[in-house]
């Protein structure tokens, strides 16, 4: 029989020497930064034609087009991707997209026209599945190094 013993007591004592609240906040900030970066990625334009829902909407569209208020094809401004902000709270960090139309483009009330956009729920799930553990490990290693415990 062969036996391997893994002694984690040194790790436990080093981790207990860290400021857990600050470490949690640092991890939350770093994961939030990753969520914001993912949310700023725009999908390719769909170029789908959309039918007018009413005669009033059609009249408004063509009047605005004639006045020059809108242009075709629509040029993206990048405002949505740049409207994300972090709001720390006692238990972590909220990421909010402040553009007034964010809810219909990438929120839970996403309009079917924007179904090529990832919702905030899908962005968070992607970051959690692919990056959150690596970000947390990196922040723990940085905290240990900063405290001289490596």
Helices and strands as residue ranges (DSSP letters): H 9-16, H 20-39, H 55-67, G 81-83, E 84-89, E 92-97, H 102-106, G 112-114, H 120-130, H 132-146
